[in-house]
Amino acid sequence: MNKVKLRKLWFQIHKWLGLVLAMLIIPICVTGAALVWHDPLEKWVYPQRFAVSGPATLGPERYADAARATLLPGERLTRLMIPGGAGEPVEAWSVEPATGEGRPERSRIFLDPADARLIEKHRISSGIFQIMHVIHGSLMVPGAGRQIVGWIGVAMTISSLTGLWLWWPIMGSVRRGFRWKRHPNIDTNLHYLLGFWISLPLFVLSVTGVWISFPSWFAGFDGPPRGAQGQGRAAMMRPRPLEMPATPLATAIERARSAARGDLRSVTFPTDAAPEWVIDLAAGTVKASVKVADADGVAKVTPQREQRETIARTMRRIHDGTGMPLWWQILVFLGGVLPAILAMTGIIMWWRARQWRAKVTKRRAVA
């Protein structure tokens, strides 16, 4: 197959992938772009959650008691987070008993750090950001939605590579590809230039998205599963916090502080699947995670090797920008916005080509 025929083949693949999947690609990309800025957007959309009157000066037991006062029958606390700076609320997470095969309902509880006053409690499943997460991860399709998004990721991987091939000038220097006026139409020039600059980041985001959508395909890269990591996704959602822990919260924190130094940042409550407190401490840039066995109160600092990040977690961070440098977060954001623009300009280009071919056919018929 010569270069001309190969180019035509890549063009057809690129065109029909974009046209068929455009209406699915746009919501996936736009929600992904928005979720990169989850924290600042949350402060803008829900400013009342961050209307605090002072820094955290109370003991963690006070915050836990205030959070428990909001719980429904059967609902239990799973985590407590203490802010490290001013202007942030104390946040607690809770979980309700699971019903049937569905996921248990989870809630976020916002408390004023100055006096443990309840600011707001809301179910995670009803928030706008959770809706965006569901659109981005499954297109709101129960069951098979995750796999559908995964295959769209495969298509976008192919589209980014074929698009880069088609961008490359057929004749002359590669510098011709960077010219704005490669075509008389603005939308076509936008498609060429934006497509080139975002092609490689989009390839990375598509591959990592496929990795997230099909975890079983790539499970072997992280080695044999250990403990909870070997359980299915649904099973990992099932552990229930202990109703009456043997070791009180205050004692668990005291034992953790005897094993490591630092200010309290978060407490994860013991569950029936993992009957241990997990206490996170921070002293400047030095962080420590301490596990306190609920049965006997024995504290053990988690070794750094056990805190090793898995490849799956790295892929997720690359995909959503969490904990990544600002420049990569900007690229992830553009990797969501620009493909939506490319989908729209691609549709315009296809429609214009159809009209042009129809006019040519009509002229030939008249002649």
NUVEX-577704 format. One line per field, with one value per residue (C-alpha): x, y, z; chain. Coordinates in Angstrom, 2 decimals, padded with zeros to 5 digits. Last residue first. Layout:
% residues N
east: X;...
north: Y;...
up: Z;...
chaine: A;...
***
This chain:
% residues 367
east: -023.74;-026.74;-025.80;-022.20;-023.30;-025.52;-022.73;-020.36;-022.98;-023.57;-019.82;-019.50;-022.45;-020.96;-017.56;-019.22;-020.91;-017.64;-015.75;-018.52;-018.53;-014.75;-015.00;-017.40;-015.30;-012.11;-013.71;-014.66;-011.14;-009.79;-011.63;-010.70;-007.03;-006.88;-007.73;-005.23;-002.59;-003.37;-003.08;000.28;001.58;000.31;002.43;000.62;-001.00;-004.29;-004.04;-007.03;-005.37;-001.81;-003.13;-005.21;-002.24;-000.12;-002.83;-002.86;000.94;000.79;002.17;004.50;003.05;004.09;007.68;007.48;006.84;003.48;004.22;002.83;000.66;-000.63;-004.08;-005.01;-008.05;-008.26;-004.77;-003.30;-001.87;000.33;000.84;003.64;004.26;007.32;006.71;005.99;005.25;002.26;000.26;-002.13;-003.84;-005.22;-007.27;-007.41;-010.02;-009.65;-012.59;-014.93;-013.91;-011.63;-012.00;-009.72;-008.30;-006.85;-004.41;-003.13;000.00;003.33;005.60;005.41;004.95;003.79;001.57;-000.15;-000.80;-002.39;-004.52;-005.78;-006.48;-008.56;-010.53;-011.37;-009.84;-012.38;-014.35;-018.14;-020.07;-017.12;-017.06;-018.60;-016.63;-018.80;-017.26;-014.19;-016.49;-018.00;-014.58;-013.52;-011.09;-007.37;-006.48;-008.18;-005.45;-002.60;-002.97;-000.08;002.07;001.12;001.44;-000.74;-003.90;-003.68;-006.64;-008.55;-008.45;-010.41;-011.84;-008.82;-006.31;-008.49;-008.46;-004.68;-004.40;-006.79;-005.06;-001.65;-002.94;-004.68;-001.39;000.24;-002.47;-003.11;-000.79;-001.53;-005.30;-005.38;-003.46;-005.31;-008.81;-008.41;-007.28;-010.35;-012.66;-011.17;-011.78;-009.35;-006.98;-003.33;-003.68;-002.37;000.99;002.35;002.10;004.21;007.09;007.17;008.94;007.55;004.89;002.31;002.31;001.89;-001.56;-002.94;-000.42;-001.13;-004.84;-004.26;-002.46;-005.03;-007.91;-006.46;-006.19;-009.63;-011.10;-009.48;-010.85;-014.31;-013.77;-013.16;-016.19;-018.36;-016.68;-017.56;-021.11;-021.75;-023.37;-025.48;-025.13;-024.57;-021.92;-019.77;-016.68;-017.10;-020.86;-020.57;-017.83;-019.87;-022.85;-020.55;-019.42;-023.00;-023.78;-026.52;-024.37;-022.12;-024.97;-024.86;-024.16;-023.58;-022.09;-022.45;-020.78;-017.55;-016.61;-013.61;-013.22;-016.71;-017.93;-018.65;-020.16;-019.76;-022.12;-021.97;-024.84;-023.91;-023.32;-026.04;-026.44;-029.32;-029.28;-025.94;-025.93;-025.09;-021.59;-019.98;-017.22;-016.06;-014.63;-013.19;-013.59;-010.83;-010.18;-006.93;-004.47;-003.80;-007.42;-008.50;-010.05;-012.28;-013.08;-015.56;-018.32;-021.38;-024.99;-027.20;-029.81;-029.04;-025.94;-025.90;-024.88;-022.02;-020.39;-020.47;-019.03;-016.22;-015.42;-015.28;-013.16;-010.67;-009.79;-010.71;-008.54;-009.14;-008.92;-011.68;-015.19;-015.66;-017.68;-016.08;-019.18;-021.21;-019.10;-020.63;-020.15;-017.02;-015.39;-016.26;-014.72;-011.44;-011.34;-012.57;-010.26;-009.35;-013.02;-014.03;-011.79;-013.06;-016.65;-015.96;-014.12;-016.72;-019.60;-017.96;-016.75;-020.24;-021.81;-018.67;-018.51;-019.81;-018.36;-014.93;-014.38;-015.73;-013.27;-010.14;-010.74;-011.52;-008.46;-006.19;-007.31;-006.86;-003.36;-002.50;-003.73;-001.58;001.45;001.51;000.00
north: 018.68;018.91;015.63;016.73;019.99;018.10;015.69;018.60;020.37;017.21;016.76;020.31;019.83;016.61;018.29;021.10;018.55;016.70;019.93;021.08;017.68;017.86;021.39;020.09;017.05;019.14;021.63;018.79;017.39;020.84;021.13;017.82;017.59;021.31;020.50;017.62;019.99;022.55;019.84;018.89;022.46;022.68;019.73;016.49;015.61;014.79;015.46;013.29;010.93;011.10;010.54;007.57;006.01;006.45;004.72;001.76;001.62;001.26;003.92;002.59;003.18;-000.33;000.51;003.64;001.58;002.17;003.27;000.73;001.42;-001.30;-000.37;-003.95;-004.87;-001.67;-002.06;001.40;002.04;005.11;007.13;009.67;012.88;015.13;018.35;020.32;017.80;015.80;012.99;010.45;008.04;004.74;002.95;-000.81;-003.53;-003.84;-005.86;-005.18;-001.55;000.76;004.55;006.57;009.59;012.61;015.50;015.34;017.38;015.62;013.11;009.33;006.33;008.17;010.31;007.18;005.91;009.23;009.23;005.70;006.63;009.65;007.60;004.88;001.39;-001.45;000.16;000.15;000.21;-000.89;000.76;-001.50;-002.94;-003.20;-000.76;-002.94;-005.84;-003.87;-003.12;-006.75;-007.88;-008.40;-004.89;-005.60;-008.00;-008.08;-008.64;-010.26;-007.81;-004.27;-004.92;-008.03;-005.97;-004.52;-006.16;-006.42;-002.63;-002.05;001.46;002.85;001.51;002.76;006.21;006.03;005.28;008.09;010.64;009.76;009.96;013.24;014.65;013.55;014.91;018.22;020.42;018.71;018.69;022.34;023.23;021.08;021.46;025.19;025.49;023.50;025.68;028.86;027.85;028.78;025.90;025.64;029.23;028.92;027.44;024.87;022.00;023.87;023.61;019.88;020.83;020.07;017.64;015.48;017.73;015.83;016.61;013.33;011.27;013.27;012.70;008.97;008.84;010.91;008.98;005.60;006.63;008.24;004.93;003.04;005.65;005.17;001.49;002.35;004.65;001.76;-000.52;001.85;002.20;-001.55;-001.76;001.37;003.97;007.43;008.11;005.63;007.40;010.95;011.04;009.42;011.83;014.78;013.61;013.25;016.83;018.09;016.48;013.90;010.77;012.42;012.86;016.22;017.65;021.34;023.84;021.89;023.77;022.20;025.50;026.98;024.19;024.85;021.44;019.97;016.47;014.48;011.58;008.05;005.84;002.16;000.84;-001.30;-005.05;-004.90;-002.02;-001.00;000.50;004.23;005.64;008.72;011.15;013.98;017.35;020.12;023.30;025.26;028.99;028.65;025.84;022.21;021.16;018.19;015.25;012.61;009.31;006.43;007.67;005.46;005.38;002.66;005.17;008.55;010.54;014.28;013.96;011.72;014.69;016.79;013.88;013.41;017.13;017.16;013.99;015.64;018.21;021.82;024.60;024.26;027.76;030.38;031.39;029.08;029.79;027.03;024.92;028.07;028.78;025.79;026.46;028.61;026.60;023.41;024.83;025.50;021.88;020.08;021.89;018.76;017.77;020.47;019.12;015.58;016.80;018.47;015.45;012.82;015.09;015.78;012.24;010.74;013.08;012.84;009.02;008.26;011.38;011.20;007.49;007.97;010.70;009.18;005.77;007.33;009.59;006.73;004.77;007.76;008.29;004.64;004.92;008.00;006.53;003.34;000.00
up: -017.95;-015.60;-013.90;-013.57;-011.95;-009.50;-008.54;-007.93;-005.79;-003.73;-003.26;-001.92;000.43;001.77;002.23;004.20;006.46;007.11;007.92;010.29;012.04;012.43;013.84;016.51;017.42;017.43;019.82;022.19;021.74;022.77;026.10;027.71;026.76;027.51;031.13;031.16;029.74;032.44;035.10;033.55;033.84;037.42;038.53;039.46;042.79;041.08;037.33;036.38;033.91;035.22;038.74;037.56;035.77;038.90;040.96;038.57;038.61;042.38;044.70;047.36;050.83;051.82;050.87;052.99;056.08;057.85;061.39;063.83;066.84;069.20;070.53;071.46;069.33;067.29;065.88;065.33;061.86;061.50;058.32;058.38;056.48;056.40;054.45;057.59;060.31;059.07;060.66;059.13;061.52;060.20;062.87;062.60;062.14;058.34;056.93;059.88;059.71;061.70;061.25;059.02;060.82;059.05;059.39;062.94;063.48;063.44;065.11;064.90;067.24;070.36;068.17;066.86;070.38;071.36;068.20;068.93;072.55;071.56;069.02;071.54;071.12;071.20;068.37;068.92;065.62;063.52;060.11;057.46;054.55;051.38;048.86;048.40;047.53;044.67;043.15;043.38;046.01;045.42;046.53;049.85;050.86;048.39;044.67;042.77;040.83;039.87;036.13;036.45;036.95;033.43;031.72;035.02;035.40;032.16;032.51;034.38;031.84;028.97;030.55;030.92;027.20;026.27;028.51;027.04;023.44;024.25;025.56;022.26;019.96;021.76;019.75;016.45;016.82;017.80;014.64;012.11;013.54;013.96;010.33;009.27;011.35;009.91;006.30;003.49;004.34;005.40;006.53;010.08;009.15;011.60;009.14;006.62;009.07;008.33;005.10;001.67;000.55;002.28;005.36;008.67;010.08;008.71;010.71;013.88;013.37;012.88;016.23;018.14;016.52;017.47;021.12;020.88;019.67;022.56;024.97;023.43;024.20;027.85;027.99;026.82;029.38;032.23;030.95;030.89;034.32;034.57;031.78;033.27;030.60;032.58;033.91;032.65;033.10;036.55;037.63;036.34;038.39;041.40;040.86;040.77;044.10;044.67;045.00;047.59;050.02;051.73;055.15;055.72;058.15;061.39;064.25;065.49;067.23;065.38;062.81;061.37;060.27;056.82;056.64;053.43;052.79;051.41;050.27;050.09;046.59;045.11;045.48;047.95;050.40;051.87;055.36;055.37;055.11;056.62;055.75;057.97;056.94;059.08;057.10;055.32;055.64;057.54;056.91;057.79;057.76;059.94;058.11;059.75;058.06;058.06;060.33;060.67;059.45;060.97;062.18;060.54;061.41;062.17;065.84;064.75;063.00;066.17;068.17;065.64;065.71;069.49;069.54;067.16;069.84;069.21;067.78;064.04;062.57;062.56;061.51;058.54;055.38;053.30;052.75;052.04;048.94;047.09;043.36;043.71;046.48;044.60;041.43;043.25;044.50;041.36;038.91;036.91;037.19;034.70;031.92;032.48;032.33;028.96;027.55;028.43;027.40;023.97;023.23;023.34;020.76;018.64;018.61;015.12;013.52;015.15;014.55;011.05;010.13;011.67;010.09;006.72;006.92;007.97;004.90;002.60;004.00;003.39;-000.18;-000.78;000.98;-001.08;000.00
chaine: A;A;A;A;A;A;A;A;A;A;A;A;A;A;A;A;A;A;A;A;A;A;A;A;A;A;A;A;A;A;A;A;A;A;A;A;A;A;A;A;A;A;A;A;A;A;A;A;A;A;A;A;A;A;A;A;A;A;A;A;A;A;A;A;A;A;A;A;A;A;A;A;A;A;A;A;A;A;A;A;A;A;A;A;A;A;A;A;A;A;A;A;A;A;A;A;A;A;A;A;A;A;A;A;A;A;A;A;A;A;A;A;A;A;A;A;A;A;A;A;A;A;A;A;A;A;A;A;A;A;A;A;A;A;A;A;A;A;A;A;A;A;A;A;A;A;A;A;A;A;A;A;A;A;A;A;A;A;A;A;A;A;A;A;A;A;A;A;A;A;A;A;A;A;A;A;A;A;A;A;A;A;A;A;A;A;A;A;A;A;A;A;A;A;A;A;A;A;A;A;A;A;A;A;A;A;A;A;A;A;A;A;A;A;A;A;A;A;A;A;A;A;A;A;A;A;A;A;A;A;A;A;A;A;A;A;A;A;A;A;A;A;A;A;A;A;A;A;A;A;A;A;A;A;A;A;A;A;A;A;A;A;A;A;A;A;A;A;A;A;A;A;A;A;A;A;A;A;A;A;A;A;A;A;A;A;A;A;A;A;A;A;A;A;A;A;A;A;A;A;A;A;A;A;A;A;A;A;A;A;A;A;A;A;A;A;A;A;A;A;A;A;A;A;A;A;A;A;A;A;A;A;A;A;A;A;A;A;A;A;A;A;A;A;A;A;A;A;A;A;A;A;A;A;A;A;A;A;A;A;A;A;A;A;A;A;A
***
